[in-house]
């Protein structure tokens, strides 16, 4: 009786979610902080920013491809041990990036970082199902993935400020320290649970879900949403420098505005989803995103730096809100159409999102090298516009009554 009571009490605790959120915070900080530091990295490495965009592309593409494969490969490993080893590898990869003196050393480190991040996050989410009672799982998952939100709102601007003040390599050292703290917390406080208790979807099971038309449409919406925003976000630093005449400190400040907007967007998107349903929130978010990218095109072509600075700050704040208000509502839509294989559908969303990030950053690099910062908004408009069209079509398909035969 005592054992049962203690197990139930452990299941009622949200402590494991907070512990694992340390890892998602470190991962989120590392994943986003490199973008505003690309100009400084370019100066040190004597490379154009458009070429350094490949450091973003390789991270996102590697994560998209390896995350499901590594999750399957290590599916029978004890989850606590796996999370500890994965976060330790993440810390080591950050140290490699910090110590690297050339492009290829950082490139290799970004590959290792992506593999570690892609293995940590889905397994941490899966472990929640074994450690927390069903009635608290939603809150626990929100806390766990809230580490990413906090990383965008706090870790990103701090990383940008520190990187511009002390050098971009110091940011990798800082994330390595965060990762080591996460490792210590995981070892000391996370309960051990046998990995064999949790089913890991096979490749065939994942492909079967992707082949379902409703699920595939929603995943494609996520892909184009990610493509549109990352084609611009990856090169936001040169945009702010050329269009608004901002230096490193100004860029860091604007990045902070985007991060605060993103945090507001995630909360707002989840709240409005509960009040209005997912479809209106998705449509409104994507429409606002298209409007923001159109405004960025206008600022670049028709305004002087002095004229552009205030409207750019406002537009970037709304950009953060729009892009991240979309995400919880779209995941809610995916949960709706993904029944009864919701865990697989949601895990696939991560791969489609990072694949979109990778393609978007690659397209943005081409646009920047051949056109200029003024053309970056065009790719954002196209990406978010396609996502909006597919989401509208998918919504109409769901509303159509099935024919009775």
Phi, psi and omega in degrees: 000318180297319180296317179297316180297318181292322178294319179294320179297320178297321180292335179281343184281140176263005182304318179301326180295317179295322180295312181289336178295336174300322178291315180293329176295315179297317180295315180296320179297313181295319184295326184260335191289338186290334186301307181290351181263358183302319178299318178296320178296321180298321178297316183289324185263359180057047180228148177289154181299324180299326177286322180290345174301339178296336177292329174284316182298315183293325178295309184292320180291317178298317180297317182299320184278315189276336184304306179293325182292315179292325178298319177292316183299321182257023185297337183259006181275143175308127189294322179298312179299319181296316180295320179297311181295321180295315180292327175296319177295324178295318177297316181297318181296324176295323177294324176298315179297319179298320184276346185291139180256353183223173184300314189289331175294318178291321177303312179297320179297321179295326175297313179296320179299317181294319179296318179293315180296319181292339177270325184291308191297309180295327180286327174295318177296320179294321181296331178303324181296334181266337187262337187239140180296152186306320184291349179245005184294321180300315179294320181296317179294324178296320179293313181302308182281348174295341175301325177292318179300314180295325178297319180292317185283326187240309184297319180299305180295323178296317178300320179295315180297313181295317181297320180285332182274317187248355182110142186295333180295330181297330180295321177295322177295320178296317179292326175300318178296317176301319181294321178295320175300317178298320179299313180300317180294320179297316180295317188279325193242341185279126178296151179269132179227136181295124181296339181289349179288341187248129179284134176249122184296136179281173178299317181296322178295320179294317180295324179298323179288318179299326182288346177288121188306316182296317180293316182299319179299317181291325176292323178293324174302315178298319180301310183287328173301313180293319180300312183300312185287324183280338176295334178262315185300321182302329185243032179293328181296309177295329176298309181295327180291315185276320185277323185250356178068029184271146173266188183304317181293321178294319178297317178300320179295317180293322176300322177297321178298316177299318180296318178295318177299321179297316179298317177298318181299318180296315179294315181295318180298317178294320181293313180294328176299318179292328183275321189246343189097162188287320189300311179298324180293316178300312181297316180294319181296314181292323177296317177296321179297317177301317180298319179297314182292326173298320180294323178295324175297315180299314181301317184293329188263334190236352183246148172282164179306318180295322179286330189277336193299311183293309178298330177294317178301315180296315181297320182290326175298314178292330176299309179301318180296311185297312185295320185268346170290330178299319195297306181297327178292320180291323176296322177298320176297316180297322177297321180297313184274346184272357179302141001265011184257050185300313181303321179292316181299316181292321179294326177294331180299327179295316180295317180293323178296311182288332174295320175296319176303316183295311181296319180298314180294326178292317178296317179300324179297317179295315180299317182294321183284331184256334182247281181153175184296333180294340181266353183299322181299335180298316180294326176296316179298316181295312181299309181291328178295316177296318178301318180295317180297316180292319178297320178294317178297316180297320179296319179295322179296322180291324182286337182294131177290143178287139179290142180263124181253000000 
